[in-house]
Amino acid sequence: MVQICPFCENGVEITQIKSYPDYEQRFFSCGHMAKPIEINTAALNEPTTNVSATAALVLSRLKQSKKVKIKEKILDGKPCLHFSAEYIRFTINNEILTIQLLESKFSENISGDNILKQIQSVIQEVKINSVIKDKEREKILSLLKKLNDILVAQPKKSFFQKKWVFSLTTPFILKIIEILVSGKKISKTPV
């Protein structure tokens, strides 16, 4: 099972579990250790989030880059968003998500309904987050609105070539990307 390490935030696997009378210690493939888990206490769990292996790899590759560039494109006559960083590229429209890593290409037909609900919650979170600067908030909301327009069954007719560049210190961009790639069973297709 792939998890996100709470320390280095990379996709990792549990390599070793040591059990003691009162607690259990888990070791990750990145070399970090999880917080000890009390054996008889169900309320205490390690601070990790389960994500798909592909989502973990995508997020890990994105974190290796300084910036993510997002550009509107028309592919096969359909509006899409093209996300790119130094180690990864992916494109999404209202039918398919294509992820290109250095060594392979994955694609998956998507159902925009679930993604749209999650995107709406991110939009609300961005609107009420007082830490985000107004200029950054405007940029993120503009991107989310465009993503929403592309994912709905009937995208709006007006389509202007627009480009966004985000620093990866912007947590909402990583959150959006995680929403897009997690929970999908990505099937391998030839390059």
C-alpha positions in Angstrom: 0.0 0.0 0.0 1.4 3.4 -1.0 1.2 6.2 1.6 2.5 9.7 1.8 5.3 10.2 4.3 4.4 13.0 6.8 8.0 14.2 6.8 9.3 14.2 3.2 5.8 14.0 1.6 6.9 11.4 -0.9 5.0 8.3 -1.9 6.4 5.5 0.3 5.7 1.9 1.4 6.0 0.5 4.8 9.2 -1.6 4.9 9.2 -2.8 8.4 6.9 -3.0 11.4 8.3 -3.6 14.9 5.8 -4.6 17.6 6.3 -3.9 21.3 4.0 -4.6 24.2 2.4 -1.1 24.3 3.0 0.2 20.8 3.9 -0.5 17.2 6.7 1.3 15.1 6.5 1.5 11.3 9.4 2.3 9.0 8.9 3.9 5.6 10.9 3.2 2.4 12.2 6.8 2.5 14.0 6.1 5.8 11.6 8.0 8.1 9.7 6.4 10.9 6.0 7.0 11.6 4.8 8.1 15.0 4.5 5.1 17.3 1.0 3.6 17.3 -0.5 2.5 20.6 -1.6 -1.1 20.0 -4.9 -1.1 22.0 -6.0 2.4 21.0 -7.9 2.6 17.8 -8.1 6.4 17.9 -4.4 6.8 17.4 -3.3 6.3 13.8 -0.2 7.3 11.9 -0.4 10.7 10.1 -0.5 9.3 6.6 -2.9 9.6 3.7 -3.6 6.6 1.5 -3.4 7.6 -2.2 -3.1 5.6 -5.4 0.4 4.7 -6.5 0.1 6.9 -9.6 -1.1 9.9 -7.5 1.9 9.4 -5.2 4.3 9.2 -8.1 2.8 12.3 -9.8 2.9 14.3 -6.6 6.5 13.1 -5.9 7.6 14.2 -9.4 5.8 17.5 -9.1 7.5 18.3 -5.8 10.9 17.8 -7.5 10.1 20.8 -9.7 10.1 24.4 -8.7 7.0 25.5 -10.6 4.0 24.0 -12.4 2.8 25.6 -15.6 -0.8 25.2 -16.6 -2.0 26.1 -20.1 -5.3 25.9 -21.9 -5.1 24.0 -25.1 -7.4 22.6 -27.8 -6.6 18.9 -28.4 -8.8 16.9 -30.9 -11.2 19.8 -31.0 -11.8 19.7 -27.2 -10.7 22.3 -24.6 -8.3 20.8 -22.1 -5.8 21.9 -19.4 -2.1 20.9 -19.8 -0.1 20.7 -16.6 3.6 20.6 -16.9 6.6 20.6 -14.7 10.2 19.5 -15.1 9.6 15.7 -14.6 6.0 15.3 -15.6 3.2 16.4 -18.0 -0.5 15.7 -17.9 -3.5 16.8 -19.8 -7.2 16.6 -18.7 -10.4 17.3 -20.5 -14.0 16.2 -19.8 -13.3 12.6 -21.0 -9.7 11.6 -20.3 -6.7 12.2 -18.1 -3.4 11.5 -19.7 -0.2 11.4 -17.5 3.2 11.4 -19.1 6.1 10.5 -16.8 9.6 10.2 -18.2 9.4 6.4 -18.6 5.8 5.8 -19.5 2.4 7.2 -20.5 -0.9 6.5 -18.7 -4.4 7.4 -19.6 -7.8 6.9 -18.0 -11.3 7.9 -18.9 -12.7 10.0 -16.2 -16.0 10.9 -14.7 -16.1 14.6 -14.0 -19.0 14.4 -11.5 -16.9 13.3 -8.5 -14.0 15.6 -9.4 -16.4 18.5 -9.8 -17.7 18.1 -6.3 -14.2 18.0 -4.9 -13.1 21.0 -7.0 -16.1 23.0 -5.6 -15.0 22.3 -2.1 -11.5 23.5 -3.0 -13.0 26.7 -4.5 -14.8 27.3 -1.2 -11.6 26.7 0.8 -9.6 29.1 -1.4 -12.3 31.8 -1.0 -12.3 31.7 2.8 -8.6 31.1 3.4 -7.2 34.3 4.9 -3.5 33.3 4.4 -3.7 33.5 0.5 -2.8 36.8 -1.0 -5.5 38.4 -3.1 -3.5 38.2 -6.4 -2.7 34.5 -5.8 -6.4 33.8 -4.8 -7.5 35.4 -8.0 -5.1 33.2 -10.0 -6.2 30.0 -8.3 -9.9 30.8 -8.6 -9.4 31.6 -12.3 -7.7 28.2 -12.8 -10.4 26.3 -10.9 -13.2 28.0 -12.8 -11.5 27.0 -16.1 -11.0 23.5 -14.9 -14.7 23.4 -13.9 -15.7 24.7 -17.4 -13.6 22.0 -19.1 -14.9 19.2 -16.9 -18.6 19.9 -17.3 -20.4 18.1 -20.1 -20.9 21.2 -22.2 -17.9 23.5 -21.8 -18.5 27.2 -22.4 -17.9 28.3 -26.0 -15.5 31.1 -25.1 -12.1 29.6 -24.8 -9.1 32.0 -24.5 -5.6 30.8 -24.4 -4.5 31.4 -20.9 -1.4 30.3 -18.9 -0.9 30.0 -15.2 2.4 29.5 -13.4 2.3 28.4 -9.8 5.1 27.8 -7.3 4.7 24.4 -5.6 4.6 26.2 -2.3 1.0 26.8 -3.3 -0.8 23.9 -1.5 -4.0 24.3 -3.5 -2.3 23.4 -6.8 -1.0 20.1 -5.3 -4.4 19.5 -3.8 -6.1 20.0 -7.3 -3.5 17.7 -8.9 -4.1 15.1 -6.2 -7.9 15.3 -6.8 -7.3 14.8 -10.5 -5.1 11.8 -10.2 -6.2 10.0 -7.0 -8.9 7.5 -6.9 -8.4 6.6 -10.6 -7.4 3.2 -11.8 -4.9 4.4 -14.4 -4.3 1.9 -17.2 -1.1 1.7 -19.0 -1.3 2.5 -22.7 1.5 2.4 -25.3 3.4 5.7 -25.9 
